[in-house]
Structure formats: structure tokens, C-alpha cells
Amino acid sequence: MSDPEATHDRLGVDILSAHERLTRTIEARLPALPLEERERYFAVLSPLVDKLEEIEKPLRQVFREAAAELLPILMQRFAR
């Protein structure tokens, strides 16, 4: 296997590992998350997942669109 192929494969494994860690972390935090925080988290998570489900779109476009929608929500959250 060439270096680019090995790097590609390693990154795939690393991405899936990070995703699993994220899922475990959210599952651990969720029981103690107050309603207001749950609503905010869902307001950020749901549109991102919706965009990621548009498989035909390149990730670059997905992230641009998600950032444009999510940045105002995040800025409002941290302005308090």
C-alpha cells in the first residue's frame, strides 16, 4: 500500500474513532443537560446532520452552508 493510500485509510479509521468518541461523550452528558441546553444543542446538531445527509454535496459545500446557518446561533449563545 502506498503512503497516500495508507494515510487515506488511517484517516478513515481516525474519523470513525472520533465520531464514536463524540457519540459516547454526548450520551454521557445528555442525562444532566438542562432543557435549555438540550434545545440549543439540537438547534446546532439537527441542521448539521440534515446537511451531512445530502450525500451528493461535497463536504466543503456542506460545511460552508452549515457554518452560515450555525454561526449566528453560536454567536447568540456566547453573547449571553
PyMOL CGO cylinders between C-alpha atoms (Angstrom):
from pymol import cmd
from pymol.cgo import CYLINDER

trace = [
    CYLINDER, 0.00, 0.00, 0.00, 1.39, 3.39, -0.93, 0.3, 1, 1, 1, 1, 1, 1,
    CYLINDER, 1.39, 3.39, -0.93, 1.78, 6.18, 1.59, 0.3, 1, 1, 1, 1, 1, 1,
    CYLINDER, 1.78, 6.18, 1.59, -1.20, 8.17, 0.28, 0.3, 1, 1, 1, 1, 1, 1,
    CYLINDER, -1.20, 8.17, 0.28, -3.37, 5.04, 0.46, 0.3, 1, 1, 1, 1, 1, 1,
    CYLINDER, -3.37, 5.04, 0.46, -2.17, 4.25, 3.98, 0.3, 1, 1, 1, 1, 1, 1,
    CYLINDER, -2.17, 4.25, 3.98, -2.79, 7.83, 5.05, 0.3, 1, 1, 1, 1, 1, 1,
    CYLINDER, -2.79, 7.83, 5.05, -6.27, 7.72, 3.50, 0.3, 1, 1, 1, 1, 1, 1,
    CYLINDER, -6.27, 7.72, 3.50, -7.09, 4.51, 5.37, 0.3, 1, 1, 1, 1, 1, 1,
    CYLINDER, -7.09, 4.51, 5.37, -5.66, 5.77, 8.68, 0.3, 1, 1, 1, 1, 1, 1,
    CYLINDER, -5.66, 5.77, 8.68, -7.67, 8.97, 8.42, 0.3, 1, 1, 1, 1, 1, 1,
    CYLINDER, -7.67, 8.97, 8.42, -10.81, 6.93, 7.81, 0.3, 1, 1, 1, 1, 1, 1,
    CYLINDER, -10.81, 6.93, 7.81, -10.16, 4.97, 10.98, 0.3, 1, 1, 1, 1, 1, 1,
    CYLINDER, -10.16, 4.97, 10.98, -9.36, 8.17, 12.90, 0.3, 1, 1, 1, 1, 1, 1,
    CYLINDER, -9.36, 8.17, 12.90, -12.56, 9.86, 11.69, 0.3, 1, 1, 1, 1, 1, 1,
    CYLINDER, -12.56, 9.86, 11.69, -14.72, 6.90, 12.75, 0.3, 1, 1, 1, 1, 1, 1,
    CYLINDER, -14.72, 6.90, 12.75, -12.94, 6.79, 16.12, 0.3, 1, 1, 1, 1, 1, 1,
    CYLINDER, -12.94, 6.79, 16.12, -13.54, 10.50, 16.71, 0.3, 1, 1, 1, 1, 1, 1,
    CYLINDER, -13.54, 10.50, 16.71, -17.19, 10.05, 15.77, 0.3, 1, 1, 1, 1, 1, 1,
    CYLINDER, -17.19, 10.05, 15.77, -17.55, 7.20, 18.26, 0.3, 1, 1, 1, 1, 1, 1,
    CYLINDER, -17.55, 7.20, 18.26, -15.91, 9.33, 20.97, 0.3, 1, 1, 1, 1, 1, 1,
    CYLINDER, -15.91, 9.33, 20.97, -18.29, 12.20, 20.20, 0.3, 1, 1, 1, 1, 1, 1,
    CYLINDER, -18.29, 12.20, 20.20, -21.29, 9.89, 20.42, 0.3, 1, 1, 1, 1, 1, 1,
    CYLINDER, -21.29, 9.89, 20.42, -20.14, 8.42, 23.76, 0.3, 1, 1, 1, 1, 1, 1,
    CYLINDER, -20.14, 8.42, 23.76, -19.44, 11.88, 25.15, 0.3, 1, 1, 1, 1, 1, 1,
    CYLINDER, -19.44, 11.88, 25.15, -22.85, 13.26, 24.20, 0.3, 1, 1, 1, 1, 1, 1,
    CYLINDER, -22.85, 13.26, 24.20, -24.56, 10.15, 25.57, 0.3, 1, 1, 1, 1, 1, 1,
    CYLINDER, -24.56, 10.15, 25.57, -22.74, 10.69, 28.87, 0.3, 1, 1, 1, 1, 1, 1,
    CYLINDER, -22.74, 10.69, 28.87, -23.61, 14.40, 29.03, 0.3, 1, 1, 1, 1, 1, 1,
    CYLINDER, -23.61, 14.40, 29.03, -27.23, 14.16, 27.91, 0.3, 1, 1, 1, 1, 1, 1,
    CYLINDER, -27.23, 14.16, 27.91, -28.81, 12.98, 31.19, 0.3, 1, 1, 1, 1, 1, 1,
    CYLINDER, -28.81, 12.98, 31.19, -27.53, 16.07, 33.06, 0.3, 1, 1, 1, 1, 1, 1,
    CYLINDER, -27.53, 16.07, 33.06, -28.19, 18.55, 30.25, 0.3, 1, 1, 1, 1, 1, 1,
    CYLINDER, -28.19, 18.55, 30.25, -30.92, 21.06, 31.20, 0.3, 1, 1, 1, 1, 1, 1,
    CYLINDER, -30.92, 21.06, 31.20, -33.80, 21.63, 28.78, 0.3, 1, 1, 1, 1, 1, 1,
    CYLINDER, -33.80, 21.63, 28.78, -32.44, 24.97, 27.54, 0.3, 1, 1, 1, 1, 1, 1,
    CYLINDER, -32.44, 24.97, 27.54, -29.06, 23.45, 26.73, 0.3, 1, 1, 1, 1, 1, 1,
    CYLINDER, -29.06, 23.45, 26.73, -30.72, 20.47, 25.04, 0.3, 1, 1, 1, 1, 1, 1,
    CYLINDER, -30.72, 20.47, 25.04, -32.69, 22.85, 22.84, 0.3, 1, 1, 1, 1, 1, 1,
    CYLINDER, -32.69, 22.85, 22.84, -29.54, 24.77, 21.89, 0.3, 1, 1, 1, 1, 1, 1,
    CYLINDER, -29.54, 24.77, 21.89, -27.57, 21.63, 21.18, 0.3, 1, 1, 1, 1, 1, 1,
    CYLINDER, -27.57, 21.63, 21.18, -30.37, 20.28, 19.00, 0.3, 1, 1, 1, 1, 1, 1,
    CYLINDER, -30.37, 20.28, 19.00, -30.63, 23.63, 17.19, 0.3, 1, 1, 1, 1, 1, 1,
    CYLINDER, -30.63, 23.63, 17.19, -26.97, 23.23, 16.19, 0.3, 1, 1, 1, 1, 1, 1,
    CYLINDER, -26.97, 23.23, 16.19, -26.89, 19.48, 15.64, 0.3, 1, 1, 1, 1, 1, 1,
    CYLINDER, -26.89, 19.48, 15.64, -30.04, 18.99, 13.58, 0.3, 1, 1, 1, 1, 1, 1,
    CYLINDER, -30.04, 18.99, 13.58, -29.22, 21.34, 10.68, 0.3, 1, 1, 1, 1, 1, 1,
    CYLINDER, -29.22, 21.34, 10.68, -25.68, 19.96, 10.51, 0.3, 1, 1, 1, 1, 1, 1,
    CYLINDER, -25.68, 19.96, 10.51, -26.94, 16.39, 10.26, 0.3, 1, 1, 1, 1, 1, 1,
    CYLINDER, -26.94, 16.39, 10.26, -29.54, 17.44, 7.69, 0.3, 1, 1, 1, 1, 1, 1,
    CYLINDER, -29.54, 17.44, 7.69, -26.79, 18.90, 5.54, 0.3, 1, 1, 1, 1, 1, 1,
    CYLINDER, -26.79, 18.90, 5.54, -24.48, 15.92, 6.02, 0.3, 1, 1, 1, 1, 1, 1,
    CYLINDER, -24.48, 15.92, 6.02, -27.27, 13.64, 4.80, 0.3, 1, 1, 1, 1, 1, 1,
    CYLINDER, -27.27, 13.64, 4.80, -27.14, 15.39, 1.42, 0.3, 1, 1, 1, 1, 1, 1,
    CYLINDER, -27.14, 15.39, 1.42, -24.58, 12.85, 0.23, 0.3, 1, 1, 1, 1, 1, 1,
    CYLINDER, -24.58, 12.85, 0.23, -24.35, 14.32, -3.27, 0.3, 1, 1, 1, 1, 1, 1,
    CYLINDER, -24.35, 14.32, -3.27, -22.95, 17.60, -1.90, 0.3, 1, 1, 1, 1, 1, 1,
    CYLINDER, -22.95, 17.60, -1.90, -19.21, 17.89, -1.36, 0.3, 1, 1, 1, 1, 1, 1,
    CYLINDER, -19.21, 17.89, -1.36, -18.27, 18.25, 2.32, 0.3, 1, 1, 1, 1, 1, 1,
    CYLINDER, -18.27, 18.25, 2.32, -16.73, 21.64, 1.61, 0.3, 1, 1, 1, 1, 1, 1,
    CYLINDER, -16.73, 21.64, 1.61, -20.14, 22.93, 0.48, 0.3, 1, 1, 1, 1, 1, 1,
    CYLINDER, -20.14, 22.93, 0.48, -21.90, 21.25, 3.39, 0.3, 1, 1, 1, 1, 1, 1,
    CYLINDER, -21.90, 21.25, 3.39, -19.58, 22.91, 5.89, 0.3, 1, 1, 1, 1, 1, 1,
    CYLINDER, -19.58, 22.91, 5.89, -19.90, 26.32, 4.24, 0.3, 1, 1, 1, 1, 1, 1,
    CYLINDER, -19.90, 26.32, 4.24, -23.68, 26.14, 4.32, 0.3, 1, 1, 1, 1, 1, 1,
    CYLINDER, -23.68, 26.14, 4.32, -23.76, 24.78, 7.86, 0.3, 1, 1, 1, 1, 1, 1,
    CYLINDER, -23.76, 24.78, 7.86, -21.37, 27.48, 9.08, 0.3, 1, 1, 1, 1, 1, 1,
    CYLINDER, -21.37, 27.48, 9.08, -23.51, 30.20, 7.51, 0.3, 1, 1, 1, 1, 1, 1,
    CYLINDER, -23.51, 30.20, 7.51, -26.57, 28.86, 9.33, 0.3, 1, 1, 1, 1, 1, 1,
    CYLINDER, -26.57, 28.86, 9.33, -24.93, 27.92, 12.60, 0.3, 1, 1, 1, 1, 1, 1,
    CYLINDER, -24.93, 27.92, 12.60, -22.60, 30.84, 13.26, 0.3, 1, 1, 1, 1, 1, 1,
    CYLINDER, -22.60, 30.84, 13.26, -25.45, 33.24, 14.15, 0.3, 1, 1, 1, 1, 1, 1,
    CYLINDER, -25.45, 33.24, 14.15, -26.85, 30.64, 16.59, 0.3, 1, 1, 1, 1, 1, 1,
    CYLINDER, -26.85, 30.64, 16.59, -23.44, 30.14, 18.19, 0.3, 1, 1, 1, 1, 1, 1,
    CYLINDER, -23.44, 30.14, 18.19, -22.73, 33.86, 18.37, 0.3, 1, 1, 1, 1, 1, 1,
    CYLINDER, -22.73, 33.86, 18.37, -26.09, 34.46, 20.06, 0.3, 1, 1, 1, 1, 1, 1,
    CYLINDER, -26.09, 34.46, 20.06, -25.34, 31.68, 22.53, 0.3, 1, 1, 1, 1, 1, 1,
    CYLINDER, -25.34, 31.68, 22.53, -21.95, 33.05, 23.52, 0.3, 1, 1, 1, 1, 1, 1,
    CYLINDER, -21.95, 33.05, 23.52, -23.12, 36.66, 23.66, 0.3, 1, 1, 1, 1, 1, 1,
    CYLINDER, -23.12, 36.66, 23.66, -25.09, 35.96, 26.82, 0.3, 1, 1, 1, 1, 1, 1,
]
cmd.load_cgo(trace, "trace")
